[in-house]
Structure formats: structure tokens, C-alpha cells
Amino acid sequence: CAHCNALLLSTESDSFCCGNGSRALPSLHALPPRLQSLLGNPHHACHLMEYSRVINNLFTFAGIGVTGTFQQFSTRGHDGPPSVAITGRTYH
């Protein structure tokens, strides 16, 4: 954006972010040092971009909520990954 320097997707209009300069957007916080070091290293940044969808999918259910309950099944003494059953509706 020419007004606020936001990076827009190709499907977003110029007024999407700041309304063509009519709204002031807060500045972003600085990246944590560890993430900054990853992005500052071209080799690591390339891998981070290459696997960003996979990394995002790992956290898809990190903030899941339900209207019912979570039923956890113990796998002690059994093969296989831990399992969870969800009752009710799910939401993020």
C-alpha cells in the first residue's frame, strides 16, 4: 500500500488495509530474536517459506474450542498415537 506500506495480496484492494490513508494502523511488534535469526539467514528463510504451509497446519488445532468435552484415550501399553474424541461442536 502506498499509504501504510502494507503488503497486500493480489486479491486485496488498495483500500483494504488503511482505507487509502484514512485509518492509522499500529506498527507491528519486532519479531522475537530467534525468528529474526531464522529469517535473516537465507538458507533457513528458504526452508521456512518452503514449509510454511506444513508449519501452519501443525498448529491448526492448537487453539480449538468445543461446546462439549474432550475425551482423551490413554495409549499406555498400546501401540499408536494418543487419541482424542470431541463431543459437541468445534470452533476456533
DSSP file (Angstrom, degrees, kcal/mol; ACC not computed):
  #  RESIDUE AA STRUCTURE BP1 BP2  ACC     N-H-->O    O-->H-N    N-H-->O    O-->H-N    TCO  KAPPA ALPHA  PHI   PSI    X-CA   Y-CA   Z-CA
    1    1 A C     >        0   0    0      0, 0.0     4,-1.7     0, 0.0    14,-0.0   0.000 360.0 360.0 360.0 134.9    0.0    0.0    0.0
    2    2 A A  T  4  +     0   0    0      1,-0.2    12,-0.0     2,-0.2     0, 0.0   0.712 360.0  46.0 -69.8 -20.0    1.3    3.4   -0.9
    3    3 A H  T  4 S+     0   0    0     11,-0.2    -1,-0.2     3,-0.1    11,-0.0   0.893 131.7  10.9 -90.9 -45.1   -0.1    4.9    2.3
    4    4 A C  T  4 S-     0   0    0      2,-0.1    -2,-0.2    20,-0.0    -1,-0.1   0.404  92.1-121.8-118.9   1.3    0.8    2.5    5.0
    5    5 A N     <  +     0   0    0     -4,-1.7     2,-0.1     1,-0.2    -3,-0.1   0.682  53.8 159.9  65.0  20.4    3.3    0.2    3.3
    6    6 A A        -     0   0    0      1,-0.1     2,-0.7    -5,-0.0    -1,-0.2  -0.460  44.6-122.0 -69.7 145.1    1.3   -2.9    4.0
    7    7 A L        -     0   0    0     -2,-0.1     2,-0.3    -6,-0.0    -1,-0.1  -0.822  35.7-161.8 -88.8 116.1    2.0   -5.9    1.8
    8    8 A L        -     0   0    0     -2,-0.7     2,-0.1     4,-0.1     6,-0.1  -0.712  17.0-117.7-102.5 149.2   -1.3   -6.8    0.1
    9    9 A L    >   -     0   0    0     -2,-0.3     3,-1.7     1,-0.1    -1,-0.1  -0.413  35.9-105.9 -74.3 160.4   -2.4  -10.0   -1.6
   10   10 A S  T 3  S+     0   0    0      1,-0.3    -1,-0.1    -2,-0.1    -2,-0.0   0.749 120.8  52.3 -62.4 -23.2   -3.2   -9.7   -5.3
   11   11 A T  T 3  S+     0   0    0      2,-0.1     2,-0.4     0, 0.0    -1,-0.3   0.498  91.3  92.8 -91.4  -4.0   -7.0  -10.0   -4.5
   12   12 A E  S <  S-     0   0    0     -3,-1.7    -4,-0.1     1,-0.0     2,-0.1  -0.738  74.0-128.1 -94.1 137.2   -7.0   -7.2   -1.9
   13   13 A S    >   -     0   0    0     -2,-0.4     3,-1.7     1,-0.1     4,-0.4  -0.328  26.2-107.0 -77.3 164.1   -7.8   -3.7   -3.0
   14   14 A D  T 3  S+     0   0    0      1,-0.3     6,-0.6     2,-0.1     4,-0.4   0.738 120.7  52.4 -63.3 -22.6   -5.6   -0.7   -2.1
   15   15 A S  T 3> S+     0   0    0      4,-0.2     4,-1.2     1,-0.2    -1,-0.3   0.442  83.1  93.6 -93.1   1.1   -8.1    0.5    0.4
   16   16 A F  T <4 S+     0   0    0     -3,-1.7    -1,-0.2     2,-0.2    -2,-0.1   0.895  90.9  35.0 -60.6 -43.7   -8.3   -2.9    2.3
   17   17 A C  T  4 S-     0   0    0     -4,-0.4    -1,-0.1    -3,-0.3    -2,-0.1   0.970 139.7  -0.3 -81.6 -56.6   -5.6   -2.1    4.9
   18   18 A C  T  >>S-     0   0    0     -4,-0.4     5,-2.2   -12,-0.1     4,-0.7   0.272  93.9-107.1-123.6   9.8   -5.9    1.6    5.8
   19   19 A G  T ><5S-     0   0    0     -4,-1.2     3,-0.9     1,-0.2    -4,-0.2   0.926  81.5 -52.7  64.6  43.6   -8.7    2.9    3.6
   20   20 A N  T 345S-     0   0    0     -6,-0.6    -1,-0.2     1,-0.2    -5,-0.1   0.886 114.2 -43.0  56.2  41.6   -6.3    4.8    1.3
   21   21 A G  T 345S+     0   0    0      2,-0.2    -1,-0.2    -6,-0.0    -2,-0.2   0.477 113.1 113.8  88.4   3.4   -4.7    6.5    4.3
   22   22 A S  T <<5S+     0   0    0     -3,-0.9     2,-0.4    -4,-0.7    -3,-0.2   0.655  74.7  48.8 -83.0 -14.0   -8.0    7.3    6.2
   23   23 A R  S   <S-     0   0    0     -5,-2.2     2,-0.6     2,-0.0    -2,-0.2  -0.976  78.5-135.2-125.1 139.7   -7.1    4.9    9.1
   24   24 A A        -     0   0    0     -2,-0.4   -20,-0.0    -3,-0.0    -2,-0.0  -0.830  20.1-151.7 -93.5 123.1   -3.8    4.7   11.0
   25   25 A L        -     0   0    0     -2,-0.6     3,-0.1     1,-0.1     2,-0.1  -0.747  20.2-113.7 -93.1 140.0   -2.6    1.2   11.5
   26   26 A P        -     0   0    0      0, 0.0     2,-0.1     0, 0.0    -1,-0.1  -0.393  36.8-103.5 -68.9 150.7   -0.5    0.3   14.6
   27   27 A S        -     0   0    0      1,-0.1     2,-0.2    -2,-0.1     0, 0.0  -0.405  37.9-107.5 -69.8 148.9    3.1   -0.7   13.9
   28   28 A L        -     0   0    0      1,-0.1    -1,-0.1    -2,-0.1     3,-0.1  -0.499  34.8-108.8 -75.1 147.4    3.9   -4.4   14.2
   29   29 A H        -     0   0    0     -2,-0.2    -1,-0.1     1,-0.1     2,-0.0  -0.382  44.0 -91.5 -69.2 154.7    6.0   -5.5   17.1
   30   30 A A        -     0   0    0      1,-0.1    -1,-0.1    -2,-0.1     6,-0.0  -0.358  47.6-102.7 -64.4 147.5    9.5   -6.6   16.5
   31   31 A L        -     0   0    0      1,-0.1    -1,-0.1    -3,-0.1     5,-0.0  -0.403  43.6 -94.2 -68.5 148.4   10.0  -10.3   15.7
   32   32 A P     >  -     0   0    0      0, 0.0     4,-2.6     0, 0.0     3,-0.4  -0.339  39.6-111.2 -59.1 147.6   11.4  -12.4   18.5
   33   33 A P  H  > S+     0   0    0      0, 0.0     4,-2.2     0, 0.0     5,-0.2   0.844 115.7  52.5 -53.3 -39.3   15.2  -12.7   18.2
   34   34 A R  H  > S+     0   0    0      2,-0.2     4,-1.6     1,-0.2     5,-0.1   0.914 112.2  44.3 -66.9 -41.6   15.1  -16.4   17.3
   35   35 A L  H  > S+     0   0    0     -3,-0.4     4,-2.5     2,-0.2     5,-0.2   0.893 111.9  54.0 -68.2 -39.0   12.6  -15.9   14.5
   36   36 A Q  H  X S+     0   0    0     -4,-2.6     4,-1.9     1,-0.2    -2,-0.2   0.887 107.0  51.3 -61.3 -38.9   14.6  -12.9   13.3
   37   37 A S  H  X S+     0   0    0     -4,-2.2     4,-0.7    -5,-0.2    -1,-0.2   0.865 109.5  50.6 -68.4 -34.3   17.7  -15.0   13.1
   38   38 A L  H >< S+     0   0    0     -4,-1.6     3,-0.7     1,-0.2     7,-0.4   0.934 114.3  42.9 -65.0 -46.0   15.8  -17.6   11.1
   39   39 A L  H 3< S+     0   0    0     -4,-2.5    -2,-0.2     1,-0.2    -1,-0.2   0.779 109.7  58.1 -72.4 -26.1   14.6  -15.0    8.6
   40   40 A G  H 3< S+     0   0    0     -4,-1.9    -1,-0.2    -5,-0.2    -2,-0.2   0.653  92.8  75.8 -78.3 -14.9   17.9  -13.3    8.5
   41   41 A N  S <X S-     0   0    0     -4,-0.7     4,-3.1    -3,-0.7     5,-0.3  -0.875  73.8-151.9 -98.0 112.7   19.7  -16.5    7.3
   42   42 A P  H  > S+     0   0    0      0, 0.0     4,-1.9     0, 0.0    -1,-0.1   0.841  94.8  52.7 -55.1 -36.5   18.9  -17.0    3.6
   43   43 A H  H  > S+     0   0    0      2,-0.2     4,-1.5     1,-0.2     5,-0.1   0.941 115.5  39.4 -64.7 -46.9   19.3  -20.8    3.9
   44   44 A H  H  > S+     0   0    0     -3,-0.2     4,-2.7     1,-0.2    -1,-0.2   0.890 113.2  55.3 -70.0 -39.7   16.8  -21.0    6.8
   45   45 A A  H  X S+     0   0    0     -4,-3.1     4,-2.4    -7,-0.4     5,-0.2   0.879 105.0  54.0 -61.9 -37.7   14.4  -18.5    5.4
   46   46 A C  H  X S+     0   0    0     -4,-1.9     4,-2.2    -5,-0.3    -1,-0.2   0.925 111.9  43.8 -61.6 -45.6   14.2  -20.5    2.2
   47   47 A H  H  X S+     0   0    0     -4,-1.5     4,-2.3     2,-0.2    -2,-0.2   0.883 111.0  54.9 -67.8 -38.1   13.2  -23.6    4.2
   48   48 A L  H  < S+     0   0    0     -4,-2.7     4,-0.2     1,-0.2    -2,-0.2   0.920 112.6  42.6 -61.5 -43.4   10.8  -21.6    6.4
   49   49 A M  H >< S+     0   0    0     -4,-2.4     3,-0.8     1,-0.2     4,-0.3   0.883 112.8  53.6 -69.4 -38.0    9.0  -20.3    3.3
   50   50 A E  H 3< S+     0   0    0     -4,-2.2     3,-0.3     1,-0.2    -2,-0.2   0.874 120.1  32.2 -64.0 -37.1    9.0  -23.8    1.6
   51   51 A Y  T 3X S+     0   0    0     -4,-2.3     4,-2.8     1,-0.2    -1,-0.2   0.182  83.3 111.6-106.8  16.3    7.4  -25.4    4.7
   52   52 A S  H <> S+     0   0    0     -3,-0.8     4,-2.6     1,-0.2    -1,-0.2   0.873  79.3  50.6 -61.2 -37.7    5.2  -22.6    5.9
   53   53 A R  H  > S+     0   0    0     -4,-0.3     4,-2.4    -3,-0.3    -1,-0.2   0.914 112.2  47.1 -65.6 -42.1    2.0  -24.4    5.0
   54   54 A V  H  > S+     0   0    0      2,-0.2     4,-1.6     1,-0.2    -2,-0.2   0.929 113.2  48.5 -63.8 -45.1    3.1  -27.5    6.8
   55   55 A I  H  X S+     0   0    0     -4,-2.8     4,-0.8     1,-0.2     3,-0.2   0.915 111.7  49.9 -61.6 -43.5    4.2  -25.5    9.9
   56   56 A N  H >< S+     0   0    0     -4,-2.6     3,-0.9     1,-0.2    -1,-0.2   0.913 108.2  53.1 -61.1 -43.0    0.8  -23.7    9.8
   57   57 A N  H >< S+     0   0    0     -4,-2.4     3,-1.1     1,-0.3     4,-0.3   0.799  99.2  63.7 -64.5 -28.4   -1.1  -27.0    9.6
   58   58 A L  H 3< S+     0   0    0     -4,-1.6     3,-0.3     1,-0.2    -1,-0.3   0.832 109.1  40.6 -62.3 -30.6    0.8  -28.3   12.7
   59   59 A F  T X< S+     0   0    0     -3,-0.9     3,-1.4    -4,-0.8     4,-0.4   0.290  82.4 107.8-101.3   9.4   -0.8  -25.5   14.7
   60   60 A T  T <  S+     0   0    0     -3,-1.1     3,-0.4     1,-0.3    -1,-0.2   0.890  90.0  32.9 -55.2 -43.6   -4.3  -25.8   13.1
   61   61 A F  T >  S+     0   0    0     -4,-0.3     3,-1.3    -3,-0.3    -1,-0.3   0.273  88.5 103.0 -98.6  11.7   -5.8  -27.3   16.2
   62   62 A A  T <  S+     0   0    0     -3,-1.4    -1,-0.2     1,-0.3    -2,-0.1   0.833  92.1  33.0 -63.6 -31.8   -3.7  -25.5   18.8
   63   63 A G  T 3  S+     0   0    0     -4,-0.4    -1,-0.3    -3,-0.4     2,-0.2  -0.110  86.4 146.4-115.7  35.7   -6.5  -23.1   19.7
   64   64 A I    <   -     0   0    0     -3,-1.3     2,-0.3    26,-0.0    28,-0.2  -0.468  25.1-169.4 -77.4 143.1   -9.5  -25.4   19.2
   65   65 A G  E     -A   91   0A   0     26,-3.2    26,-2.5    -2,-0.2     2,-0.3  -0.916   1.7-161.7-126.0 156.6  -12.6  -25.0   21.4
   66   66 A V  E     -A   90   0A   0     -2,-0.3    24,-0.2    24,-0.2    22,-0.1  -0.960  25.6-141.1-136.2 153.8  -15.6  -27.2   21.8
   67   67 A T  S    S+     0   0    0     22,-2.1    21,-0.2    -2,-0.3    23,-0.1   0.674  97.8  34.1 -83.6 -18.6  -19.1  -26.8   23.2
   68   68 A G  S    S-     0   0    0     19,-1.0     2,-0.3    21,-0.4    20,-0.2   0.380 103.9 -70.5-102.5-123.8  -18.9  -30.3   24.7
   69   69 A T        -     0   0    0     18,-0.2    18,-2.5     2,-0.0     2,-0.5  -0.880  27.3-117.8-136.5 165.8  -15.9  -32.0   26.1
   70   70 A F  E     -B   86   0B   0     -2,-0.3     2,-0.6    16,-0.2    16,-0.2  -0.933  23.3-159.8-101.9 128.0  -12.6  -33.7   25.1
   71   71 A Q  E     -B   85   0B   0     14,-3.0    14,-2.6    -2,-0.5     2,-0.4  -0.945  10.3-157.7-108.8 112.5  -12.3  -37.4   25.9
   72   72 A Q  E     -B   84   0B   0     -2,-0.6     2,-0.5    12,-0.2    12,-0.2  -0.730   2.2-150.2 -94.0 139.3   -8.7  -38.5   26.0
   73   73 A F  E     -B   83   0B   0     10,-2.3    10,-0.9    -2,-0.4     2,-0.2  -0.930  16.1-129.2-110.1 125.8   -7.8  -42.1   25.4
   74   74 A S        -     0   0    0     -2,-0.5     0, 0.0     1,-0.1     0, 0.0  -0.464  16.4-169.6 -72.8 141.7   -4.7  -43.5   27.1
   75   75 A T    >   +     0   0    0     -2,-0.2     3,-2.5     3,-0.0     2,-0.1   0.197  35.4 141.1-113.8  13.2   -2.2  -45.4   25.0
   76   76 A R  T 3  S+     0   0    0      1,-0.3     3,-0.1     3,-0.0    -2,-0.0  -0.380  79.9   6.7 -60.0 125.9   -0.1  -46.7   27.8
   77   77 A G  T 3  S+     0   0    0      1,-0.3     2,-0.3    -2,-0.1    -1,-0.3   0.449 117.3  94.1  81.7   0.3    0.9  -50.2   26.9
   78   78 A H  S <  S-     0   0    0     -3,-2.5    -1,-0.3     2,-0.1     2,-0.2  -0.891  74.6-117.3-123.4 154.3   -0.5  -50.0   23.4
   79   79 A D        +     0   0    0     -2,-0.3    -3,-0.0    -3,-0.1     0, 0.0  -0.535  69.6  59.3 -82.2 155.4    0.9  -49.0   20.1
   80   80 A G  S    S-     0   0    0     -2,-0.2    -2,-0.1     2,-0.0     3,-0.1  -0.252  85.4 -61.4 112.6 162.8   -0.3  -46.0   18.3
   81   81 A P        -     0   0    0      0, 0.0    -2,-0.0     0, 0.0     0, 0.0  -0.370  62.2 -88.0 -77.1 156.9   -0.6  -42.2   18.8
   82   82 A P        -     0   0    0      0, 0.0     2,-0.3     0, 0.0    -8,-0.1  -0.339  49.1-150.5 -59.0 146.5   -2.6  -40.7   21.6
   83   83 A S  E     -B   73   0B   0    -10,-0.9   -10,-2.3    -3,-0.1     2,-0.4  -0.906  13.7-166.0-125.9 152.2   -6.3  -40.1   20.5
   84   84 A V  E     -B   72   0B   0     -2,-0.3     2,-0.4   -12,-0.2   -12,-0.2  -1.000   6.9-155.2-136.1 136.1   -8.9  -37.6   21.5
   85   85 A A  E     -B   71   0B   0    -14,-2.6   -14,-3.0    -2,-0.4     2,-0.5  -0.924  13.0-150.0-109.0 139.8  -12.7  -37.7   20.8
   86   86 A I  E     -B   70   0B   0     -2,-0.4     2,-0.4   -16,-0.2   -16,-0.2  -0.925   7.0-163.7-112.3 129.6  -14.6  -34.4   20.7
   87   87 A T        +     0   0    0    -18,-2.5   -19,-1.0    -2,-0.5   -18,-0.2  -0.883  59.1  13.8-108.4 146.7  -18.2  -34.1   21.7
   88   88 A G  S    S-     0   0    0     -2,-0.4     2,-0.3   -20,-0.2    -2,-0.1  -0.506 107.1 -34.0  89.8-162.9  -20.3  -31.1   20.7
   89   89 A R        -     0   0    0     -2,-0.2   -22,-2.1     1,-0.0   -21,-0.4  -0.692  55.1-136.0 -97.5 148.4  -19.3  -28.5   18.1
   90   90 A T  E     +A   66   0A   0     -2,-0.3     2,-0.3   -24,-0.2   -24,-0.2  -0.758  26.7 167.0-102.6 151.5  -15.8  -27.3   17.4
   91   91 A Y  E      A   65   0A   0    -26,-2.5   -26,-3.2    -2,-0.3     0, 0.0  -0.977 360.0 360.0-153.8 161.1  -14.7  -23.7   16.9
   92   92 A H              0   0    0     -2,-0.3   -26,-0.1   -28,-0.2    -1,-0.0   0.381 360.0 360.0-104.8 360.0  -11.5  -21.7   16.7
